[in-house]
């Protein structure tokens, strides 16, 4: 019939041979993308895993430590039939914020002229049995303590120091001495150690899209480069880091005022992580994971992406509303009005509640 094209003529419908070639090319392309995706995922896992730095604290400190808490068997209900049960026992984790202020990059983030790293933030994070509630206890850096003898990397030990600044432990003996000093102060075994670099903290906040914090008073601190009016603020990484460092622009300029701001930041970060939709945004999830792992130093029990993921999964029922932030009870030190000491028996009662 005129006016019509036979299907076999190839007008409007491709010949079988050409369709076969097109489908084959599409199939090869899809296969290539799948291989590329698997390869990219493998590279991403390797990269994130390599980011993490660790310290073998258990070997360095040996058995001269507070006793471990009795482990509670994991609940099979907390994992699928094919997966290993997630841990559900109580945990105590020492979290330090280390602050290197040398170099131009850190100076732009509000750093000073001093070199080396300092532990300006110290928090004992206690996770309750069942891992649905947590207590975050801040230890003021200006607390005077008895710093115990600590092992050094060269095989020797540091000397015992009386009336020493709490944060001198990290400066003298790094993570190992920081853990040793906290355990000596609290008589509580630290199950894990996590240190986050302050510059990495800024990158984490940016990867999350910022954090929202409400300040109770105006902040005007030239040293941390932070100037905020009282009220609610959505902060990027640079300003969030400045808030974590601020002490001169609030209250009496002591470390105690800074701790209050840092605790607000902890709560804000937990809330932001919960609401960020990371599981539905792979690119954002990777950026957050890269920022976190790139700024972490942990004990060897958490020095892999798998171990960190397992810890994170075990905390999936812990919300920011169930995290209580407190400060170790302190009073002004009789020997120095610019320093504090533990207020007893309140401090000991607090630490006993975390065992």
C-alpha positions in Angstrom: 0.0 0.0 0.0 1.2 3.5 -0.8 1.5 6.1 1.9 2.7 3.6 4.5 6.1 2.4 5.4 6.8 -1.3 6.1 8.3 -1.9 9.5 11.1 -3.7 7.8 12.0 -0.5 5.9 13.5 0.8 9.1 11.7 4.2 9.2 10.5 5.0 12.7 11.7 1.6 14.1 15.4 0.7 14.1 16.6 -2.5 12.4 17.1 -5.5 14.7 20.8 -5.4 14.2 21.2 -1.8 15.2 18.9 -2.2 18.2 21.1 -5.1 19.3 24.2 -3.0 19.1 22.5 -0.1 21.0 21.2 -2.4 23.7 24.6 -4.0 24.0 26.3 -0.6 24.3 23.8 0.4 26.9 24.4 -2.8 28.8 28.1 -2.3 28.7 27.7 1.3 29.9 25.5 0.2 32.8 27.9 -2.5 33.7 30.7 0.0 33.6 28.9 2.4 35.8 28.2 -0.4 38.3 31.8 -1.4 38.3 32.8 2.2 38.7 30.3 2.6 41.5 31.7 -0.4 43.4 35.2 0.8 42.8 34.3 4.3 44.0 32.7 2.9 47.1 35.7 0.7 47.7 38.0 3.7 47.3 35.8 5.8 49.5 35.9 3.2 52.3 39.6 2.8 52.0 40.1 6.6 52.0 37.9 7.1 55.1 39.6 4.2 56.8 43.0 5.6 56.1 42.0 9.0 57.5 41.7 7.7 61.0 44.8 8.0 63.3 45.1 5.9 66.5 47.0 5.4 69.7 47.4 2.1 71.5 46.4 3.4 74.9 45.6 0.0 76.4 49.1 -1.3 75.8 50.7 1.9 77.0 48.8 1.9 80.3 48.7 -1.8 81.0 46.7 -3.0 84.0 47.4 -0.1 86.4 43.9 1.4 85.7 40.4 1.4 87.2 38.6 -1.9 86.6 36.6 -2.4 83.5 32.8 -2.4 83.8 31.2 -5.8 83.6 30.1 -6.2 80.0 26.5 -6.9 79.2 25.8 -9.5 76.5 24.6 -7.9 73.3 20.9 -8.2 72.4 20.2 -10.3 69.4 17.1 -8.1 68.8 19.3 -5.2 68.1 20.7 -6.7 64.9 19.4 -8.7 61.9 19.6 -12.4 61.8 22.6 -12.3 59.5 24.5 -9.5 61.3 26.4 -9.6 64.5 24.5 -8.2 67.5 25.2 -4.6 68.3 26.8 -3.9 71.7 24.4 -2.4 74.2 26.5 -2.0 77.4 27.4 1.2 79.2 30.4 3.1 77.9 32.7 5.8 79.1 34.5 7.7 76.3 37.1 10.5 76.8 36.6 13.1 74.1 39.3 15.8 73.7 39.3 18.8 71.4 42.9 19.4 70.4 43.7 22.9 69.3 46.7 23.6 67.1 47.1 27.4 66.6 50.2 27.5 64.5 50.3 28.4 60.8 48.2 30.7 58.7 45.2 28.4 58.3 44.6 28.1 62.0 45.3 31.9 62.4 42.4 32.5 60.0 40.2 30.3 62.2 40.9 32.4 65.3 44.2 30.9 66.4 46.9 32.7 68.2 50.7 32.7 67.8 51.5 29.7 70.0 52.8 26.5 68.4 52.0 22.9 69.2 48.6 21.3 70.2 46.6 21.8 73.3 43.6 20.0 74.8 41.3 23.0 75.4 38.2 20.8 75.6 37.8 17.7 77.7 34.5 15.8 78.0 33.8 12.4 79.6 30.8 11.0 77.6 29.0 8.3 79.6 26.5 6.2 77.6 24.0 4.4 79.8 23.2 0.7 79.6 21.0 0.2 76.5 22.6 3.2 74.8 19.5 5.4 74.8 20.7 8.1 77.2 24.0 9.9 77.7 25.7 12.2 80.2 28.4 14.5 78.9 30.7 15.8 81.8 33.0 18.7 80.9 36.3 19.0 82.9 37.6 22.6 83.0 41.1 22.9 81.6 42.0 25.2 84.5 41.4 22.5 87.1 44.4 21.8 89.3 45.0 18.1 89.6 47.7 15.6 90.6 49.1 14.6 87.2 50.3 10.9 87.5 53.5 9.5 86.1 52.8 8.7 82.5 54.6 6.4 80.0 56.4 8.1 77.2 56.9 6.9 73.6 60.7 6.6 74.3 60.1 4.0 77.1 60.5 6.3 80.1 57.9 8.0 82.3 57.0 11.5 83.1 57.3 12.7 86.7 54.3 13.0 89.0 53.2 16.6 89.3 51.0 18.2 92.0 48.7 21.2 91.5 49.2 20.9 87.8 46.8 22.3 85.2 44.6 19.5 83.9 45.3 20.2 80.3 49.1 20.0 80.9 48.7 16.2 80.8 48.0 16.3 77.0 50.8 18.7 76.4 53.3 16.6 78.4 52.3 13.1 77.4 49.7 13.2 74.7 46.5 11.0 74.6 48.0 8.4 76.9 48.7 10.8 79.7 45.4 12.5 79.1 43.6 9.2 79.7 45.8 8.4 82.7 45.1 11.7 84.3 41.3 11.5 83.8 41.2 8.0 85.2 43.3 9.1 88.2 41.0 12.1 88.7 37.7 10.2 88.3 38.5 6.5 89.2 36.5 5.6 86.2 37.9 3.4 83.4 37.8 5.1 80.0 36.6 2.5 77.5 37.6 4.6 74.5 39.4 7.7 73.5 38.4 10.1 70.7 40.3 13.3 69.9 39.0 15.7 67.3 41.1 18.5 65.9 39.5 21.9 66.1 40.2 22.6 62.4 38.5 19.4 61.5 35.6 20.4 63.7 35.1 23.5 61.5 35.1 21.3 58.4 32.5 18.9 60.0 30.1 21.8 60.8 30.4 23.1 57.2 29.7 19.5 55.9 26.6 19.4 58.0 25.4 22.8 56.6 26.1 24.7 59.8 24.6 24.5 63.3 22.0 26.7 65.1 22.9 27.9 68.5 21.2 30.4 70.9 23.5 32.6 72.9 22.2 34.1 76.2 24.4 37.2 76.0 26.3 39.3 73.5 29.7 38.0 72.6 32.5 40.4 71.7 35.8 38.5 71.6 38.6 39.9 69.4 40.9 37.0 70.3 38.5 34.4 68.8 37.3 36.8 66.1 33.7 36.3 67.2 31.1 39.0 67.6 27.5 37.9 68.1 24.4 39.6 69.6 22.4 37.6 72.1 19.9 35.3 70.4 19.7 32.5 67.8 22.4 32.2 65.2 23.1 29.7 62.4 26.9 29.3 62.4 29.2 28.1 59.7 32.4 26.1 60.7 34.6 29.1 61.2 32.1 30.8 63.6 31.3 27.6 65.4 34.9 27.0 66.0 35.3 30.6 67.3 32.4 29.9 69.6 34.1 26.8 70.9 37.3 28.9 71.6 35.6 32.0 73.1 36.2 32.8 76.7 37.2 36.5 76.9 34.0 37.9 75.4 31.6 36.3 77.9 31.1 36.3 81.7 34.2 36.8 83.7 36.5 35.6 80.9 37.2 32.3 82.6 37.2 28.8 81.1 33.9 28.0 82.9 32.0 30.4 80.6 33.5 28.7 77.5 32.4 25.3 78.7 28.8 26.5 78.7 29.2 27.5 75.0 30.9 24.2 74.1 28.0 22.3 75.7 25.5 24.2 73.6 27.6 23.3 70.5 27.5 19.6 71.4 23.7 19.6 71.7 23.4 21.6 68.4 25.7 19.2 66.6 23.7 16.2 67.8 20.5 17.9 66.7 21.9 18.8 63.3 23.3 15.3 62.6 19.8 13.8 63.5 18.0 16.2 61.1 20.6 16.3 58.2 19.1 13.4 56.2 22.5 11.9 55.7 21.1 8.4 54.8 19.2 9.9 51.8 22.1 12.1 50.6 25.2 9.9 49.8 27.3 12.9 48.8 26.6 14.8 52.0 27.1 11.6 54.0 30.5 11.2 52.4 31.5 14.8 53.1 30.5 14.5 56.7 32.3 11.1 57.1 35.4 12.6 55.4 35.4 15.6 57.7 34.9 13.4 60.8 37.5 10.8 60.0 40.0 13.3 58.7 40.1 15.0 62.1 40.0 12.0 64.4 42.6 10.3 66.6 41.1 7.3 68.5 42.3 4.4 70.6 42.9 1.2 68.7 39.5 -0.1 69.6 37.9 2.5 67.3 40.6 2.9 64.7 38.6 1.6 61.7 35.6 2.8 59.8 33.9 -0.5 60.6 34.3 0.0 64.4 33.2 3.6 64.2 30.1 2.6 62.2 29.3 -0.2 64.7 29.5 2.3 67.6 27.3 4.8 65.6 24.7 2.1 64.9 24.6 1.1 68.5 23.7 4.7 69.4 20.9 5.1 66.8 18.3 5.3 69.6 20.2 8.1 71.4 18.7 11.6 70.6 20.0 15.0 71.5 17.1 15.3 73.9 18.4 12.4 75.9 21.9 13.8 76.2 22.5 15.7 79.5 25.5 18.1 79.7 27.0 19.0 83.0 30.3 20.3 84.3 32.4 18.6 87.0 31.6 20.5 90.2 34.5 22.8 91.0 35.4 25.6 93.4 38.1 28.3 93.3 41.5 27.0 94.2 42.8 28.4 97.5 46.3 28.6 96.0 45.3 30.5 92.9 42.1 32.4 92.3 42.6 32.0 88.5 42.3 28.2 88.9 39.7 25.7 90.2 39.8 22.4 92.0 37.2 19.6 92.2 34.4 20.4 94.7 34.1 17.4 97.0 32.2 15.2 97.7 30.0 16.4 94.8 32.6 15.6 92.2 33.3 12.1 93.5 29.6 11.4 93.7 29.2 12.4 90.0 32.0 10.2 88.9 30.7 7.3 91.0 27.3 7.5 89.2 29.1 6.8 85.9 30.6 3.5 86.9 
